Amino acid sequence: MGRNAERERLYARKDNKGWKKWGPYLSERSWGTVREDYSVHGNAWSYITHDMARSRAYRWGEDGIGGISDNKGHICLGMAFWNHNDGIIKERLFGLTGPEGNHGEDVKEAYYYLDSTPTHSYMKMLYKYPQVPFPYSELVEQGRQRNRQQPEYELVDTGIFDDNQYFDIFIEYAKPDENDLLIKLTIHNRHDQPAPLTVLPTIWFRNTWSWGYEQYTYKPMLNGIANTQIALDHKLLGKFKLYCDSADELLFCENETNAQRLYGTPNKSMYCKDGINNFIVDDDRKQVNPNQIGTKAAARYTRTVQPGEALTIRLRFSNLTQLNQPFADFDQLFDQRKNEADEFFDDLQRNVPDAELRAIQRQAYAGMMWNKQFYYYNVNEWIKGDPKMPTPFHGRAFQRNSTWRHMYTANILSMPDKWEYPWFAAWDLAFHTLTLARMDPNFAKRQLAVILREYYMHPNGQIPAYEWNFSDVNPPVHAWATWKVYEIDRDMNGKGDTAFLERVFQKLLLNFTWWVNQKDINGNNVFGGGFLGLDNIGVFDRSAPLPMGGHIEQSDGTGWMAMYTLNMLRIACEISIERPTYQDMASKFFEHFLHIAGAMKNLGGQNISLWDEEDQFYYDALHMPDGRNTLLKIRSMVGLIPLFAVEILDEKLLSKLPDFKRRVEWVLSNRPDLASLVSRWHEPGKGATHLLSLLRGHRMKMLLKRMFDEAEFLSDYGIRALSKYHEKNPYEFNVNGEVFSVKYVAAESETSLFGGNSNWRGPIWFPLNFMIVDSLLKFYNYYGDDFEIEYPTNSGQIMSIKEATVLLAERLVNIFRRNDAGDVPAHGAYRKFQDDPHFKDLYLFYEYFHGDNGSGLGASHQTGWTGLVADLIEFLYQHRLQTEPAAAKVL
């Protein structure tokens, strides 16, 4: 990578301090989260609602629009607005709760992350704020009325943007220095009539003093100076000022719960958390402190914005508390950081000449950066309750995560989506790290390391899944992500970080052992992890007891574990180059892989295979209480996951590992029953490589034949999670007269069998598509061009694995590219998004995509794993540069 100003800032230190001390670490929703739920029965969605949030002081986090905080969330700054029509100020994003939405929780706002450097030296986002009353009630009512067969009712469906009666509010940050931030709001009135707007940049302290702990009695203070400055003094962070250019006035209250409004009990303070809201909306001056002191404050800017006008508001938040002219060099510094951001991305995107793809990729990177969040959760304290509460704490009849009392998190983590999923999800995070590594390898490596730390990982070795249920089971992808991040970092910086590999490897050993001890119930090397992320593509909820009893041996669970062994083997080999004793670990995982491969062919020595010779596909095996066994013949992603268990070892590497090579050859010579299950070790492929895989040539060809069939898995936009075959041929299973069925549905799930917004029944799922691409490239690296396949199936087009992989990657990228009709598939049927100049070039990175037309579904800002599109764009151009230099300009 080239050296530029932003890279130099990244090289200065590896942690989340220094230039990364301040960033977009505020959540977009702290209400309705598990951490803020102190109900008896665990009713998180109803304990603190959106309506209550403006009046209730949070315990564990904070939220705001376009907000920033320090890396421990002590000082928070966010934007609030009032259109002079709404009954509340727009202080946080609105959406439906899980029970309210016909497909689960769903944010109902229009906002876009447009840019960010890794150190947040420059950031930009856009919030679209209607000038007419925000349709809160209409959105709730429509969500409740609609059933699972109907699409979600979105903000754009209300018609609120039809006449362009809204403001485009661009929020930008630029850092002159580590503790000095310039803030610029640029507001456009998209309507043809003037419209009033009140802007309220708001600063506050996270409440740490109200919960009754002796060590946290300290209460910081904000002080107003005229109408232009807010002074802060915090014992941990020091003194700062918020300089407010040309503000109308400064408003102060306390970040304290309005117990009178919420619970009918006396308030501890005259000026509660909702004081600024009540003053602005109700003109109640008694709600704000006339002495201009408090723990929450806002600068008020009330303006009439003319059509076509660009109104600018400037602020500066700085530890330079004696600036006489804080805005004298504002524009110059802003331009400098913006230019440095452009230089950084010019270098990062140097292989991508296509302007449209560069724009998609840069917004994907921006989403990755903006989806960082300070995540704070002390499970033991949370379960016990605090000494002081706004209302009496009656204990917990349902002690969620009660076996995770050791868990104490207070870190900057990459979130799946800071509104719909404002908490870490372990396997989501693993995918995030690949894209993060291209921008900031040290941050990516820290993310993988922290999730394995002793205050996250359970003492038994389990990795916590997500805060609704840390004990749920996610696929074991962290070793795969660790190796990928290592490779990306090595390729970017010219040297691999083996110390990172070794550190993570040691913790992964604990997790691997947990899998072997907990999820291989019969000790036969066949695994049944339960949930594993694949909601709604099976006939039963695999995380719950089966209705007929018995248990399921999972094709995907076993495939994941086979992959895990190979990932660990490859990491051990790499460490062994510097630390030869790790060759023993490489040997251990090589043999474990062979045993899993044998078990998939012959479960428990009963001649039951997860591979069905008749269908030439992998299925789950159901073991009934009466001893009967049957394959659950559902053609789903479950049967494709064994493809991921693939690794290539070349002679150059093996020559450096003589003990490992000798052990491998001994096993293959003395256990021909196991050797026959994998590639022919003594018949090296392209470049004297050796293949370890669950799939040999024939099985792989048959699996690819089905996967690349457009009548089954292959969509115009990637690989579906469930075969389209089941659209006309639903799979049915009869249990005591009750029929359980699985049918292909291209979009949202039509069943609530698995609860929440479990929508994976047919759509295109970006992370697993990415793993398919990654796995296919490994097969190509072994077989080379001589191994040919038909793509698509029944098309008559014969090509190499790599050529087919490139075409698959292009289908995935095409979700975001304009097609021949000029439409972006991800935008769906919304003409406003497709045609309007103020919408059409703005991208949302959805949770998943329609299996037939590619439109975006689920969480709209789940850049976390859909951000992998940035990596696919890079891959496509790398391929072009390697094989077609002259054609590299046109994809």
Disulfide bonds with the S-S distance in Angstrom:
none
